[in-house]
Amino acid sequence: MVLRYSEARLPTSHGEFRVMVYRTGQVAGPGATAVGTVAEEHVAMVLGDVTGGDDVLTRVHSSCFTGEVLGSLRCDCRAQLDAALARIGREGRGVVVYLVQEGRGIGLGNKVRAYQLQDAGADTVDANLQLGFDVDLRSYDLAAGILGDLGVTSVRLMTNNPQKITGLERAGVLVDAHESHWVGSTEHSAGYLAVKKTKLGHIG
């Protein structure tokens, strides 16, 4: 399902990681956010030796161009990514699997259309539904494939999303533990985070 295409060392403020790029080898489909109609590329950030590793501190993170690149305050995605890298850096071993699944899988353009609906009064769940999408179109089979390629045998998963835990387990990943991953909110993201708890069942 996934092929490790390239890798190199990547010094960061949280330590020197290995960055690995994976290709799906398939043409990007509906909801994909890779540029053009080429194979999608996903990323693993690895610190320390995780081969054959049990209980590896892990974050499975979906891309957020608006938050991580443009600095949007509508979500907590950038803060969650930074917090995961920082925690792995402190522990000295771990993995961030970074999946190109923008807007819970609906793509960047549709995510911005959803923003417009939210500005008109819809919440993040209702906006996706009004656009004709499921609430969450993400798949975790890719993450399972990447973790398998890295030799990770079980994870401590940094997440608040029970569906992510279930999705990874269904894909064959052994989740030893759930590690709470809440970060601070802003006046612009408070409603978004509240909907995650009330409608999507996110836990602490």
C-alpha positions in Angstrom: 0.0 0.0 0.0 2.9 2.4 0.8 6.4 2.5 -0.4 9.3 4.3 1.4 10.6 6.6 -1.3 13.2 8.8 0.4 14.7 9.7 3.8 17.2 12.0 5.4 18.1 13.5 8.7 16.1 16.5 9.7 17.4 18.8 12.5 14.6 20.5 14.3 14.1 22.6 17.4 13.0 19.4 19.1 16.0 17.2 18.1 17.4 15.5 15.0 14.7 13.4 13.5 14.7 11.2 10.4 12.2 12.3 7.8 10.9 9.6 5.6 8.6 10.2 2.6 6.2 7.4 1.6 4.3 7.2 -1.7 1.1 5.4 -2.2 1.8 4.6 -5.8 -1.8 5.3 -6.7 -3.4 8.2 -8.5 -4.8 10.7 -6.0 -8.6 10.3 -5.6 -11.5 12.3 -4.3 -10.5 14.3 -1.2 -6.8 13.9 -1.9 -4.7 17.1 -1.4 -1.5 16.1 -3.2 -0.7 18.6 -6.0 -1.9 17.4 -9.4 -2.8 13.9 -10.3 0.4 12.1 -9.1 1.0 9.6 -6.4 0.3 11.0 -2.9 3.1 11.5 -0.5 2.9 11.0 3.2 5.6 11.5 5.9 7.0 9.9 9.0 9.2 11.8 11.4 11.2 9.3 13.5 13.4 10.0 16.5 15.5 7.2 18.0 15.4 3.5 17.3 11.8 2.3 16.8 12.5 -0.9 14.9 10.9 -3.8 16.7 9.7 -1.2 19.2 6.9 -1.8 21.7 5.0 1.1 23.4 6.4 3.7 20.9 5.2 7.2 21.6 3.3 8.0 18.4 1.2 10.8 16.8 -0.9 10.1 13.7 -1.5 13.6 12.4 -3.5 14.8 9.4 -2.3 17.7 7.3 -3.6 21.2 7.9 -2.4 23.7 5.4 -4.4 26.6 6.8 -3.2 26.1 10.4 0.3 24.8 10.0 1.4 26.9 7.0 -0.8 30.0 7.1 -1.2 30.3 10.8 -4.9 30.0 11.1 -6.4 30.3 14.6 -9.5 28.4 13.6 -8.0 25.1 14.8 -5.4 23.6 17.1 -3.6 21.6 14.4 -0.2 23.4 14.5 -0.1 23.4 18.3 -0.9 19.7 18.3 1.9 18.9 15.8 4.4 21.0 17.8 3.4 19.4 21.1 3.8 15.9 19.6 7.3 16.7 18.3 8.3 18.4 21.5 7.1 15.4 23.6 8.9 12.9 21.4 12.0 15.1 21.6 11.9 15.0 25.4 11.4 11.3 25.5 14.1 10.6 22.9 12.1 8.1 20.9 8.9 8.2 18.9 7.1 8.7 15.6 4.9 11.3 14.0 3.0 9.9 11.0 1.9 12.9 8.9 -0.9 12.0 6.5 -2.1 14.2 3.6 -5.8 14.1 4.6 -6.7 17.8 4.7 -10.0 18.8 6.3 -10.7 15.3 7.7 -10.2 14.0 4.2 -12.3 16.4 2.1 -9.4 18.3 0.7 -8.2 21.9 1.0 -10.7 23.5 -1.4 -13.7 21.9 0.3 -12.3 22.7 3.7 -12.3 26.4 2.8 -15.9 26.0 1.5 -16.7 24.5 4.9 -15.1 27.6 6.6 -17.6 29.8 4.7 -20.5 27.7 5.9 -19.1 27.9 9.5 -19.0 31.7 9.2 -22.7 31.5 8.3 -23.5 29.6 11.5 -22.8 25.9 10.8 -20.4 24.0 13.0 -17.5 21.9 11.6 -19.6 18.7 11.5 -22.7 20.2 9.9 -20.5 22.1 7.4 -19.1 18.8 6.0 -22.6 17.3 5.9 -24.0 20.3 4.0 -21.2 19.9 1.4 -22.3 16.3 0.9 -19.4 14.6 2.7 -19.3 12.3 5.7 -18.3 13.8 9.0 -14.8 12.2 8.7 -13.4 10.6 5.5 -10.0 9.8 6.8 -8.4 6.4 6.6 -5.8 5.0 8.9 -4.7 2.1 6.7 -1.9 4.2 5.4 -0.7 5.0 8.9 -0.7 1.3 9.8 1.3 0.5 6.7 3.9 3.2 7.6 4.2 2.0 11.2 4.6 -1.5 9.9 7.4 -0.5 7.6 9.1 1.2 10.4 9.0 -1.9 12.5 6.8 -0.4 15.2 5.0 -3.3 17.0 2.8 -1.3 19.4 2.1 2.4 20.2 1.2 4.8 22.9 -1.0 7.0 20.8 -1.1 10.8 21.4 -4.7 11.6 20.5 -8.1 12.8 21.8 -10.0 11.0 19.0 -11.5 7.6 19.9 -12.2 7.0 16.2 -8.5 7.3 15.5 -7.8 4.6 18.1 -10.5 2.3 16.6 -9.3 3.0 13.0 -5.7 2.1 13.8 -6.7 -1.0 15.7 -8.9 -2.2 12.8 -5.9 -1.6 10.5 -3.8 -3.9 12.7 -2.0 -1.5 14.9 -1.6 -2.5 18.6 -2.5 0.5 20.7 -1.0 -0.1 24.2 -2.3 3.2 25.6 -4.0 6.5 24.8 -2.1 9.6 25.7 -4.3 12.8 26.1 -3.2 15.5 23.6 -5.2 18.6 24.3 -3.6 21.9 23.7 -4.7 25.5 24.4 -7.6 27.1 22.6 -8.2 30.6 21.2 -11.4 32.6 20.8 -11.4 31.4 17.2 -11.0 27.7 18.0 -13.1 27.3 21.1 -16.2 26.4 19.2 -14.3 24.0 17.0 -12.8 22.2 20.0 -16.2 22.1 21.8 -17.8 20.3 18.8 -14.9 17.8 18.8 -16.0 16.8 22.4 -19.8 17.1 22.0 -20.4 15.7 18.5 -17.2 13.6 17.8 -16.7 12.2 21.2 -13.1 13.4 21.7 -11.8 12.5 25.1 -9.3 13.8 27.6 
